[in-house]
Amino acid sequence: MCPPHDNGMNRGLSRGIGAARHSLGSRFKSGSAGLFTPACSLSPRNIQHPTSNIQHPITYIRAVIGRRALSRILPLLLAASYSLSAQPSGPAASQPQPRIVLRGTANDPGTGGVLQQQQMPAQPPRDPFMSLMMSQPKIEIPAVTRATAAFDPPVVRPGEQSLLRVVFNALEQSIEWPTNFTAPHQLEMRPGAHGQLLQMTPTSMEPLTAFNCRVRATSLGSFTVPEFVVKVDGKRVTVPSARLDVVTAPPASVLPAERVTLELPVTNLFVGQPVTARILLPGSPAGMVQGLGQPQLSGQGILVDLGGVRQRFEMAPRGGAMAATFIYETTLTPVLTGKLTVFAQGFTMGSRFSGPVGVTGPATTPVNLFRYALLESEPVELDVRPLPREGQLPGFAGAIGSFSIGPPKLATNVLRVGDPLKLTVTITNRGEGPLARLVAPTPPQAQDWQVFAATDFAPTQPVAQPQPFIRFGPDGKPVLTSAAQPGGLQGIVTFHYTLIPLTETARATPPIPFSYFDPKAGAYVDLTIPSVPVTVRPGAAPGDLSSLLQAGSAGDEPEKELVLSDLTVSRGRTASSLVPPQQQSWFPLVQLAPAVAFFGLWSWDRRRRHLEAHPDIVLRRRARHALRRQRRVLHRAAQEADAPRFATAAVNAMRVACAPHYPAEPRALVGGDVLPLLPENERSGRGGEVVRRFFAVTDAARFGTTAPAITDLFALKPDLERVLQELEQKL
Amino acid sequence: MKPALLQLRTSDFGLRTSFGLRPSGFGIATSLLLLMALCASPILVSAISPEALFQSGATAYRASDYSRAAEAFRQSVVLQPASGALQDLGNAEWRCQHTGAAILAWEQARWLDPFNPSVRRNLGFARKTAQLEAPDLTWYEVVSTWLPANWWAWVAGISLWLAVGMGILPGVLRQRKATWHQAVAALGLMVFLLSLPAHLGVQTRSQIGFVLQKDTPLRLTPTLEAQAMTRLAAGEPGRWVRARGNYVLIRTSRTLGWVERDQFGMACPRAGKKAG
């Protein structure tokens, strides 16, 4: 990098600015008080194309120039523009320049204003957002991807680290960086940082991506990493070879590589414990210092608070002397336990900063003569332990550090039921760590109060006093950079609670549990917000606030922490299927069974009642059954030629068939009872004869002294069948 | 009869008839195999029993072999669904990063046993972790979750027939209707009427399913080239509306669209097929 005084244009420009500063006196104003104002060059191009993005310098000069002053600096401007037009193109020439705004005063519009009016024709006012968009330079991806590779420094001692830096003019996402590539075995290579930024070109912005590789040589010699191929957007791009010389004594002309340093106050942390991380980029011995672009902390399991970034130039010890150093300060919070590795990285950016920069002491930054180089620090190992579960106090909301609490303040001590009361409490950070992400304690459930959570979270974070920092040097060993003892004010947070008394019996505000974890003591510390005495008077509109209280208490039950359950030891409740029974085909049939049963029962009952009302039906049915039985006996006797049995069965059959008609006991019936039931013609005919014959035979057999002749009875069987059929039909 | 037997050519089946039935070589082998199968059948049955598979899955789970554990639990559940096995299946699927399958298994476990607090906690844990929402249930569906889904049908049937029986049986049995007869009948009728909404809830809940795969496209039409309206996260609930081919029309809490059948698991599997 060339110093700015080597450039003739810058020299003339510095003179011009110096003259303008001298002539303007108090009318020359910097961008903002306290901010660093770099040396700058004036360029008509920059007047026409002001840009602003994260790579663009936000510090610029606003000069309020009158007619007389402008008449003095106008020749200088013209000379500067002439020198710019004669300047050869190069990396330094392509850098964006600070913006110059020429304005007139309220009474004197000034030449600048006149010039602007003359040059700008009357145009309708443009949308400011559209103007902002149109003012941004476009991003151009070069059609031809170029790659460079070089060691930084190119000459090292054995065991000393050098960075192999490969730079592409392409987007990082489009580069398929190989995980390993061929290198001499004497070189121990480990992957390092990688990043991307957009560098300014005369007309647009161009991506620049750098990949670092940490290299250590174990022996003397000259080693060359051969060229290798990397795919960029699917195209093969050849990375040129790079040579590293390892010598016992590097020549004095070889400057040591620029390095950033990561400083952490402590590396033994608890998970969630915030610490202040500082990235230091020391300046050159000549006092030239530049800023870091896209500084970041890389590593797994860490959370970086970008909201609390502070960057400044400060005199810091370097090599036994004080040197201007760019310091980027942020808050790092480990979110995982175990051994975590973190390192810092960033691009050298000259005088371009991504935010306000404080300046303490003299510092000079290069404006044009710098190169974008990705620097990185040595990795730092963090030992992160989990917070102990034992001893945890109520009201712990993740606060880790050392805090003190101020006396709670009430808006008033006398109020009515239902009136809101504002409680203000101040938490002061007395620890070494920053005050990051301090969560207000959860409001408690009180009997007489309704407490609303702190809604107005207004943390203040004063700049910390110098503290001892452990710096990890190139050899990896920690070095204490400052002997100042920690302490003092690190930050203040004010919590506001709104309390509403529910009854006039409330005599004091409820205590609000709050606790924090002290990493030094390794224990939880109670910091409960104490209660404050108040006088509560009856409210103007009395109401039953207990219901409100109950509703609130029911809804604000502490939610149990949800965790995955363990394995069950039994199969639990089983089922034949996941399909519910009502969707299975057998279920309607099962439900039909009781329906059928109940219907049968009902039908049976109805029939039973019917038969009870009509007993003749039963008699006839029984008579039919008895008649069929006697006829079977009759047939059997006929087959066996058993005449007495045949006659008895015939008489019994006629009796049971006639009994329901009288009704009478079948055994009490005689032949005269049977004959009336026969048709008229049968009574005196063959049927009546058969009846009389069978009854006579059976009577003679039962009551006579001599056995009747019964052998001819079988011949009467067809007539008997006909009589029985007649009788059966009447049943 | 004998010629008829000969016409059957029993030798073709490995047996040949000479003097009665004399086994051939193939017949001997077949018989031996059958005999061995009969002897080994109790062992085989015990080896593939749901309980054995469950224990196998538990062993694999304790050995952190979650994929094998999930497979064993799944087979156990296929043989006989059980709430504990489904819960463990969900745990194993969750360990395998299968959020959709895990939530489906836990929902099925809850379907069988809503009294299991572990399943409820697991579902809450998974949904909180994966930023998923629970199915939006109607009031009668909420009522149906008070008891296992399989119980409501029996509750409705038993209470109905109990009420009917209490109305009919005293008369049939020639008994005077006592007060308790009428009370039981009224109780049965009341339970039956109260179970009807739950019954309906079970019916509609059986149409709820869950997205199984991550970033499942919700298509505008049931075609492969259909426009994807949105992508559903694994475990997101939906209601089966109808099916067409290999696609299922589901209604999520926000929209309606088609997903592939394999990407949507039903808490009540056969109900889904039936609906399709």
Interface residues (C-beta under 8 A of the other chain):
Chain A: K560 L562 V563 L564 S565 D566 L567 T568 V569 S570 R571 G572 R573 T574 A575 S576 S577 L578 V579 P580 P581 Q582 Q583 F587 V590 Q591 P594 A595 F598 L601 W602 W604 D605
Chain B: P50 E51 F54 A58 Y61 R62 S76 Q80 P81 A82 S83 G84 A85 Q87 D88 N91 W94 Q108 A109 W111 L112 D113 N116 S118 V119 R121 N122 G124 F125 A126 K128 P148 A149 N150 W152 A153 W154 G157 W161 V164 G165 I168 L169 G171 V172 H199 V202 Q203 S206 A267 C268 P269 R270 A271 K274
